[in-house]
């Protein structure tokens, strides 16, 4: 029987004003192994609640086989996930990408990466996490006539990413439920202009410009009410000179800086102002997207 293990990076989406469009791959990973069997489904390495046919890795696996008009035979799936669940770091997208790539590899790599992105985007509904998970690096994506279009953007090599991960989760469905259905034209213009500046600031390594550009009016002001001590943490981070935003839908908060000592500067002060326990996780950009790490 054939077996393949796929490694997918974590991703942070939105980057402030780039709602459902910007994304960046980060140096935290989920590995998923797929082994074809004669019949049946077996999933290990995750909570029992996720071991059924609605597991995202399996649903993406089946979706790719369906697009190839291939029979879904038995499969064993083992998940070794280091991306925290429901924390705004692309855990769901990582499973979709792994499932799609695993099926494609096992059946002869008949689909391109773009083809796999098309399939998984139809399942996820937006490509902001999927695109960097597939391609790596910093991406901006749009959907045109139902299909995702993705472009990679350059990043200055000196950026440091510090994820502040709390001990509580925030389901994306809840985070989306607090968003308004309509926005003033001024807010739309604000986000378009700030989003353009985010991409340029990340390219240039301009920390001052990035601090300003990462502010937005589409989602963060609405979602911060769901995250304990958001305002206190944002105020603290801004005193260091770092840029600050929600990671995806949250509750993870993301600091982007040129200062290698940011974690040290925040350590004691963060504990003093917050009620929840926050893990500080230094990360780097992952310029390589999802990839096969073993194949038999």
HUWOLIN-V985708 format. One record per run of one state. SS is the DSSP state (hx for helix, st for strand, lp for the rest). FROM is the first residue (numbers start at 0). LEN is the number of residues. If there is no record, write none. Layout:
((SS | FROM | LEN) (SS | FROM | LEN))
//
This chain:
((lp | 0 | 2) (st | 2 | 11) (lp | 13 | 8) (st | 21 | 16) (lp | 37 | 3) (st | 40 | 4) (lp | 44 | 3) (hx | 47 | 3) (lp | 50 | 5) (hx | 55 | 12) (lp | 67 | 6) (st | 73 | 8) (lp | 81 | 9) (hx | 90 | 16) (lp | 106 | 6) (hx | 112 | 12) (lp | 124 | 3) (hx | 127 | 8) (lp | 135 | 2) (st | 137 | 7) (lp | 144 | 2) (st | 146 | 7) (lp | 153 | 6) (st | 159 | 7) (lp | 166 | 5) (hx | 171 | 6) (lp | 177 | 7) (hx | 184 | 20) (lp | 204 | 2) (hx | 206 | 7) (lp | 213 | 6) (hx | 219 | 7) (lp | 226 | 3) (hx | 229 | 10) (lp | 239 | 3) (st | 242 | 4) (lp | 246 | 6) (st | 252 | 5) (lp | 257 | 4) (hx | 261 | 12) (lp | 273 | 4) (st | 277 | 6) (lp | 283 | 1) (st | 284 | 1) (lp | 285 | 5) (st | 290 | 5) (lp | 295 | 1))
//
